[in-house]
Amino acid sequence: MKKIVVINNKIKKFNVDTINIIGDKSISIRFIIFASLSNGKCIAKNILKSEDVLSVIKIIRKLGIKIKLKKNYCEVYGKGLNGYKFRKNLILDAGNSGTTARLICAALINSNHNIKITGDESLKKRDMQRIIDPLKKFGLKFKSKNGKLPLIIKGSNSLKSIKYFEKLGSAQCKSAVMISSLFVPGKTFLKCLPSRNHTEIMFKNVLKIPIKVKSKKNFDYIEIDGKKKFSSFNYNIPGDISSASFFIVLTLLSKNLNLKIKNINVNPSRIGIIKILNSMGGKIKFSNKKIYNGENIADLKITSSKNLNSINLNPSLNSSAIDEFLLIFLVASLSKGVSTFRNLGELNKKESKRLDWGYKILKMIGIKVLKIKNNGIKIWGNPKLKLNKTFIIKDYLKDHRIFMLSVIIALTLGGKWIIHDSDSFKTSFPSFLDTIKKLGGKFN
Ligand code: S3P
């Protein structure tokens, strides 16, 4: 049966003024993997229970680690760096989750059997060469067609520490190298383009692993001393800024609305969207700021913004907003003036080709938009845009962020929206439609 959501009504007011958002996906996946490698029982509160996190839990259980997933918390019984049980002919399925696929390969560094890693239709199209290259340097062996899933991985008993230059600005690649470095004696050195730094923060503040991080002008330099075991730990996972962003933009683009979103991780490497939208005239404020295990946490207060201006985005902000560009393009479409974004090639390497999809959806709603060189896009904003036609969104490889973007456009600009694969949001934000409903959004 086809799963379709139909939206035919803008949202005019919110029924509640405060919402909570589910736990951060990046931190939830890291919690499961790091906890499984620790020595003892780890507990996480507010862990995200989305399909991506369920994929990593299933994989870790297949590796012989006990995980209890309860209503309000999750327990992982870590067995240390050598604790995984590698059965013959093991197949690990990462589902839709690029983070799971890439980080788990790094943790299989000492497997004594071939292990097959696979994923869904979208994940099979994504680049794995970016982690194969550095992990091979440690001594891991890979077999894959064109650097894509499914791939076969085998560990080695002659592993060595490495020096690696991460040139994509990918947190997943950086984290893969950091995880493998734990298993090998000696120091691993990384020079990398900036990307989200949850792994560095957890290594230092939670796992207490000897790590040095220096941020210079264009690069981060990381040094990790390997072969260090670490104790069990507990973690209270803060709200996910990427999921919160759909409600930030919903509020910003609607008329005369206010919303408070509580307990969000506002790590500086993740808040590109807030910096960008505020510099366009958005009204997003932080309150109740605190630091938890090295992460910055705050409540967000958002007020509808009438006069938004275009932006010529400095690409140095790209990595801190990498999952939010579809929403940023939408805001640019409703702003005064012409906005320009560049160096966004990585967007086409996500769950779907998001740069191409952004272009396609903006064209569909009647926005003048142009693809420019260096994987850039130019958007001619139209603050008066209102929609009354029918729009159909389908064949988007079930990319959760495209589904949620379409819902937000429907609720802010109107028109009739028929959105296929209406379960796709469950990979990252299973309570998305419930939150829309709670606020007063109507859909069938
Ligand atoms: C993630 C890193 C990002 C992001 C993804 C989650 C992570 O990808 O797009 O949704 O948890 O490390 P990159 O590897 O491109 O940074």
Residues whose N, C-alpha, C, O or C-beta is under 5 A from the ligand:
A	BS01	S3P	S26 T99 G169 S170 A171 Q172 C173 S195 I322 D323
